Amino acid sequence: MVSSALKPNVQSLQEDVVDLLEQISSLMGYASDVLSNDNDNKYIQFQHQVQSEANKVKNLELRMAIVAPMKAGKSTIVNAIAGQEILPSRNSALFGIG
C-alpha cells in the first residue's frame, strides 16, 4: 500500500502540468522568433493551442464522451471522476436519444 505522503494531490499535479505547458508555450514563441520564415507561423499556432490547453487545465475543464447501455453506470463513473455527486443515480433513464 502506498502511503499518503507519496500520493500526489490533484492541485500539485495541476500546477505541474500548467507550468510545463507554459514552458512549452514559451519555447514555441522562441521557435517562432528564430524560425520566422518557416511554414507560415506553425509555431505560433501551436503556441496558441498549448495556451488553450493550459487554460483548460487551470480551470479543470474536461470534455469526455461516455457511451454505454442503460443502467451500465454512466452517472456513477462521471460522479467518480468528478469526486462528487454531479449526476443523480436513478432507476429511470437520465440520458437518452429521442
C-alpha positions as a printed NumPy array, in Angstrom:
array([[  0.   ,   0.   ,   0.   ],
       [  1.283,   3.466,  -0.905],
       [  1.483,   5.933,   1.96 ],
       [ -0.485,   9.148,   1.662],
       [  2.791,  11.116,   1.704],
       [  3.759,   9.57 ,  -1.639],
       [  0.396,  10.094,  -3.324],
       [  0.388,  13.291,  -5.399],
       [ -2.616,  15.507,  -4.936],
       [ -4.685,  16.928,  -7.777],
       [ -3.703,  20.537,  -7.106],
       [  0.009,  19.732,  -7.174],
       [ -0.341,  17.77 , -10.413],
       [ -2.436,  20.564, -11.908],
       [  0.222,  23.154, -11.076],
       [  2.978,  20.958, -12.532],
       [  1.073,  20.444, -15.791],
       [  0.318,  24.163, -16.117],
       [  3.992,  25.009, -15.508],
       [  5.12 ,  22.528, -18.163],
       [  2.564,  23.785, -20.684],
       [  3.678,  27.369, -20.072],
       [  7.3  ,  26.331, -20.684],
       [  6.263,  24.652, -23.941],
       [  4.337,  27.765, -24.963],
       [  7.38 ,  29.92 , -24.268],
       [  9.575,  27.596, -26.343],
       [  7.104,  27.77 , -29.234],
       [  7.253,  31.567, -29.087],
       [ 11.049,  31.412, -29.166],
       [ 10.975,  28.952, -32.092],
       [  8.633,  31.274, -33.964],
       [ 11.027,  34.198, -33.492],
       [ 14.112,  32.217, -34.517],
       [ 12.482,  30.397, -37.426],
       [ 10.245,  33.238, -38.608],
       [ 10.325,  32.202, -42.285],
       [  9.273,  28.603, -41.659],
       [  5.834,  27.238, -42.596],
       [  3.592,  30.277, -42.042],
       [  3.831,  30.542, -38.287],
       [  3.069,  26.934, -37.373],
       [  4.866,  27.586, -34.1  ],
       [  2.515,  30.461, -33.23 ],
       [ -0.489,  28.238, -33.995],
       [  0.932,  25.512, -31.782],
       [  1.673,  28.071, -29.061],
       [ -1.989,  29.155, -29.084],
       [ -3.12 ,  25.526, -28.841],
       [ -0.814,  24.916, -25.88 ],
       [ -2.067,  28.085, -24.157],
       [ -5.651,  26.939, -24.698],
       [ -4.886,  23.558, -23.14 ],
       [ -3.113,  25.235, -20.21 ],
       [ -6.256,  27.289, -19.561],
       [ -8.344,  24.111, -19.586],
       [ -6.029,  22.547, -17.02 ],
       [ -6.14 ,  25.708, -14.872],
       [ -9.944,  25.608, -14.913],
       [-10.067,  21.805, -14.58 ],
       [-12.094,  21.556, -17.809],
       [-12.586,  18.141, -19.314],
       [-14.764,  17.053, -22.213],
       [-15.408,  13.352, -22.393],
       [-17.931,  11.175, -24.216],
       [-19.357,   8.34 , -22.171],
       [-21.44 ,   5.859, -24.132],
       [-22.94 ,   2.703, -22.664],
       [-26.252,   0.838, -22.46 ],
       [-28.897,   1.855, -19.924],
       [-28.081,   1.01 , -16.31 ],
       [-24.377,   0.496, -17.103],
       [-23.18 ,   3.057, -14.549],
       [-22.527,   6.156, -16.705],
       [-23.654,   8.56 , -13.977],
       [-21.66 ,   6.619, -11.407],
       [-18.434,   6.9  , -13.432],
       [-18.969,  10.648, -14.036],
       [-19.512,  11.163, -10.307],
       [-16.404,   9.109,  -9.514],
       [-14.256,  11.118, -11.927],
       [-15.577,  14.392, -10.501],
       [-15.147,  13.211,  -6.925],
       [-18.659,  14.343,  -6.029],
       [-22.244,  13.605,  -6.983],
       [-22.86 ,  15.785, -10.027],
       [-25.301,  13.453, -11.759],
       [-28.022,  11.61 ,  -9.879],
       [-28.128,   7.824,  -9.922],
       [-31.669,   6.729, -10.816],
       [-33.701,   3.732, -11.759],
       [-35.178,   5.576, -14.763],
       [-33.259,   6.875, -17.779],
       [-31.385,  10.148, -17.268],
       [-29.798,  10.294, -20.72 ],
       [-31.333,   9.147, -23.949],
       [-31.597,   9.729, -27.655],
       [-35.028,  10.923, -28.547]])
